[in-house]
């Protein structure tokens, strides 16, 4: 095992723990289909949705998940071809 594989493994573990923590901090969306039919995004609070803590957590989740999958893919290619 090379040093690069160990470093990538440590980063993957840290990102996975961070991703789990951020997902657990988010509130559940229990609106389901009734929220989609009622048009919850048409309200005043729905228009300012991008500035809330929930929106920040959702963006962080998205970005960390992208970094996690790219890093996992790179680590797999490194192990297979080097």
C-alpha positions as CSV (number, residue, x, y, z in Angstrom):
1,X,0.0,0.0,0.0
2,X,1.4,3.3,-1.0
3,X,1.2,6.5,1.0
4,X,-1.2,8.0,-1.6
5,X,-3.6,5.2,-1.1
6,X,-3.5,5.7,2.7
7,X,-4.1,9.4,2.4
8,X,-7.0,8.9,0.0
9,X,-8.5,6.3,2.4
10,X,-8.3,8.7,5.3
11,X,-9.9,11.5,3.3
12,X,-12.7,9.1,2.2
13,X,-13.4,8.1,5.8
14,X,-13.4,11.8,7.0
15,X,-15.7,12.8,4.1
16,X,-18.1,9.9,4.8
17,X,-18.4,10.8,8.5
18,X,-18.9,14.5,7.6
19,X,-21.5,13.6,5.0
20,X,-23.4,11.4,7.5
21,X,-23.3,14.2,10.1
22,X,-24.6,16.8,7.7
23,X,-27.4,14.6,6.5
24,X,-28.5,13.9,10.0
25,X,-28.6,17.6,10.9
26,X,-31.1,18.3,8.1
27,X,-34.8,18.3,8.9
28,X,-37.0,15.7,7.3
29,X,-39.4,16.7,4.5
30,X,-42.7,15.2,5.6
31,X,-44.8,17.1,3.1
32,X,-44.5,14.4,0.5
33,X,-47.0,14.5,-2.3
34,X,-49.4,16.8,-0.4
35,X,-46.7,19.5,-0.2
36,X,-46.2,19.3,-4.0
37,X,-49.9,19.5,-4.7
38,X,-50.5,22.4,-2.3
39,X,-47.7,24.5,-3.9
40,X,-45.5,25.1,-0.8
41,X,-42.9,26.9,-2.9
42,X,-45.4,29.6,-3.9
43,X,-45.5,31.0,-0.3
44,X,-43.4,34.0,0.9
45,X,-41.1,31.7,2.9
46,X,-40.5,29.5,-0.2
47,X,-39.1,32.4,-2.1
48,X,-36.4,33.0,0.5
49,X,-35.5,29.4,0.7
50,X,-32.0,29.8,-0.6
51,X,-30.9,31.9,2.5
52,X,-31.9,29.5,5.2
53,X,-29.7,27.1,7.2
54,X,-31.5,24.2,5.5
55,X,-30.5,25.5,2.1
56,X,-26.9,25.8,3.2
57,X,-26.9,22.3,4.6
58,X,-28.4,21.0,1.4
59,X,-25.7,22.8,-0.7
60,X,-23.0,21.4,1.6
61,X,-24.4,17.9,1.3
62,X,-24.4,18.2,-2.5
63,X,-20.8,19.5,-2.7
64,X,-19.4,17.0,-0.2
65,X,-21.2,14.1,-1.9
66,X,-19.7,15.2,-5.3
67,X,-16.2,15.4,-3.8
68,X,-16.7,12.0,-2.1
69,X,-17.7,10.2,-5.2
70,X,-14.9,11.8,-7.3
71,X,-12.3,10.9,-4.6
72,X,-13.7,7.3,-4.4
73,X,-13.5,7.0,-8.2
74,X,-9.9,8.3,-8.2
75,X,-8.9,6.0,-5.4
76,X,-10.4,3.0,-7.3
77,X,-8.6,4.0,-10.5
78,X,-5.3,4.4,-8.6
79,X,-5.6,0.9,-7.0
80,X,-6.6,-0.7,-10.3
81,X,-4.0,0.8,-12.6
82,X,-1.0,1.6,-10.4
